[in-house]
Amino acid sequence: MRQLLAFAWMQTRACAFAIALLSGVAVSALLPELPVARYDLLVVYGVLLTLVFWARGWESGRDIAVIAVCHVIGLAFELVKVSLGSWSYPEPAVLKFAGVPLYGGFLYAAVGSYLCRAWHLFDLELVRYRPRATAVVAAAVYINFFSHHWLPDVRWVLAGLLVAVTLGTSVRFTVRGVRRRMPLALSFVLIGFFLWVAENLATLVGAWRYPYQEHGWEPVGVAKFGAWALLISVTFVLAAVGRRPGSEAEREAR
């Protein structure tokens, strides 16, 4: 039980950026009047959060680079999805392009922050990790979330491929001095579940809105759970680049 509670507390610490960001979104929605558009204020808030985490040493310069890439990739994803009507950001803003506010990228940056902080807090090591094969499947997953609007949706095929390329791959992590191991595919499923929970909270506090939430909040469909379990592979591949060069885990992988 102590191990489980310690694990939960460490996960909460890893989610610090996401918790702070969603708290800011929630608080901004409750404020009666703002001197600037709420979405623009959240851009400033996101930048300040990033600077605070970097200044405090909670995230390294390399972590910030990974988070910045996640931000850019997330914005590209948002631009396509919003243009297709998958969801929307209905409020006005100056820092808003093609219906997407710049703060939207911080929602993906928060996922990158979680993985980078988890890497440090849990002292993660990858065993039998196949970086090239995993990266190829992750890229295909990302592309499919665009292309399925015009081409057949092959996410189930990609899910099978992701399981195949991560078969035998595990993550070593430390909780209270005890070294443990978890299959990488299982970690994707667990992270995907909690991202789905976070998405429900985010839409509840007005981070963005799905078409079926136009006249009042409704829970996000369970299908999004599977989508996040796949999409987390993209962020994971980015976070894994260059980690632990020459470690025992990587030597075993080679």
C-alpha positions, 0 to 999 in steps of 0.5 A: 500500500505504501508503494502504491501511495508513493507511486500515485504521489510521484505521478501527481508530481509528474502531472504538475504542469498539467494540473497547473494549466488546467487549474488556470483554465478553470479559474479563468472561466470563473472570472467575470471580466478580463482586460484581455481575451481569456485565450490570450491570457492563457497563452501568457500563463502557459509561457510563465508556467514553462519559465517557472518550471525551467527556472526551478530546475523541474525541467531541463533545457532538453525537456523544454525543447521536447515540450516545445516540439510537442506544442508545435505538433499539437498546434498542427493537429489542432489546425486540421481538426478544428478546420474539419469541425472535430471540436472548436474554441468558440471564444474570441482571441487575438492570438488565434489562427484559423480558429485555433488559439495558441494556448491550445498547443500547451495542452499537448505540451502538458503531456510532454511535460508529464513524460519528461518529469516522469523520466526524472522522478521515476528514473526510467530506463527502457529495456529492449526498446526498438526506437526506429520501429516504434517511431515509424508506427507512432508517425503513422498513428499521428498521420492516421488521425488526419487521413481518416477523414478522407481515407479508411481509418486504420487505427485498429491495424496501427494498434496491433502494430504498436503492440507488435513493435513494443512486444517485449519492451518494458519500462524500469522505474523506481518507487521508494527505492524498489526497482520495478518493471512494466510493459511499455504497451501497458503504460500507453494504455494506462496513460491513455486512460488518465488522459481521457479523464483529463480531457473530460475535466478540460472540456468541463472547464471550457478548454475546448468544446466538442459539437455535442457539447454546444448546448451543455457539457457531456462526457467525452466518449470512451472511444477517445480513451483508445485514441489517447492510448495510441497518440501517447506513443508520439509524445513518448518517442519524442521524450525518449530521444537521446535518453540514457545514452550507454545505459544498461537498458539500452545495451540490452536493447541493442 
